[in-house]
């Protein structure tokens, strides 16, 4: 797979956008400190993991309660 303009339209687009000015994200100072952002992301992921674990435990407890309280009856079978 080649990189670059393959046909005439792509070449025109490359020429058109080659001179466009864009913001240099490295030159802009961030309004959020990276350490604070990483801390918030870590807190969120830990909370999500804990919620998933609690959900698994609750599901297992519900299955156990339903299994204990289940009452089985023999169904009448049809004889030919």
Helices and strands as residue ranges (DSSP letters): H 8-18, H 34-69
